[in-house]
Amino acid sequence: MAAEAHAPTASEYIVHHLQHLQNIPQKAIVDFSVVNIDSLVTALVVGFIGLFILWLGARKATSGVPGRFQAAVEILVEMVDTQTKANIKNANSRKFIAPMALTVFVWIFMMNAMDMLPVDLLPAIWTKIYAAMGHDPHHAYLRVVPTADLSTTLGLAVSILLLSLYYSVKIKGAGGWGHELVSAPFGSSKNPLFAVILGLINVTMQIIEYVAKAVSHGMRLFGNMYAGELVFLLIALMGGAAAMSLPGVLLPVGHVIAGSLWAIFHILVITLQAFIFMMLALIYLGQAHEAH
């Protein structure tokens, strides 16, 4: 009876799983002093795994008939290289942007793929470790999908924005980019008063465009992965319902079926979202090379 009295409700279960392991409690919606330690550590770990896989593919590459692993890596590299050439016409820029795009795709795919693990697997392990350290296990928070964390996706999007600004200045020059800011998209005027008015409007529109690109770039990935995480949590609740009431005995069957179908579909989601983020990065960097 005691165990049943302390069993979390469905809402408490979901809220607990959606709480980050943080350095300090978050006191505001925007609080730059807060670090989501779980997202940071997981992102770094899967990032190193992704780099190791690419390094292994390069190390084992041969000029003969490729094996399945080498063929898969070559297909991936060729796909990224093709998309980079289609969006970035400057050959010198492609020397950096192509490997960056490959890294972005693999890294985001690996972070998204953490959603395929059972939702209670790593949190349960962390709870035992946390309790062994002498802490309250009820406060052992852990989220293992970095891309379901808005700070991660917006951080990646802002990095792409900074690269776009860098290439805008590098390709067009500071003067050329500055002229573009005050003359696009509505042009300029020979009349000094109208020129100032149009310049202010153009600068405002350019700022809005840059901010909108970065926000939508990060929010798109976050929204899809956050929704996927919630669906997995709801499916997990179906399996736990059988232990709470007799009418729920058939729910574990639905749990297995729904979980399997959603996991299969989610493989496409995590791949597609990594591809979309990479493609938008290439498109934004390609636009930075073009004059308005």
Buried (B, 14 or more C-beta within 10 A) or exposed (E): EEEEEEEEEEEEBBEBBBBBBBEEEBEEEEEEEBBBBBBBBBBEBBBEEBBEBBEEBEEEBEEEEBEEEBEEBEEBBEBBBEBBEEBBEBEEBBEEBBBBBBBBBBBBBBBBBBBEEEBBEBBEEBBEEBEEEEEEEEEBBBBBBBBBBBBBBBBBBBBBBEBBEEBBBBBBEEEEBBBBBBBBEEEBBEEEEEBEEBBEEBBEBBEEEBEEBBBEBBBBBBBBBBEBBBBBBBBBBBBBBBEBEEEBEEBBEBBEEBBEEBBEEBBEBBBEBBBBBBBBBBBBBBBBBEEE
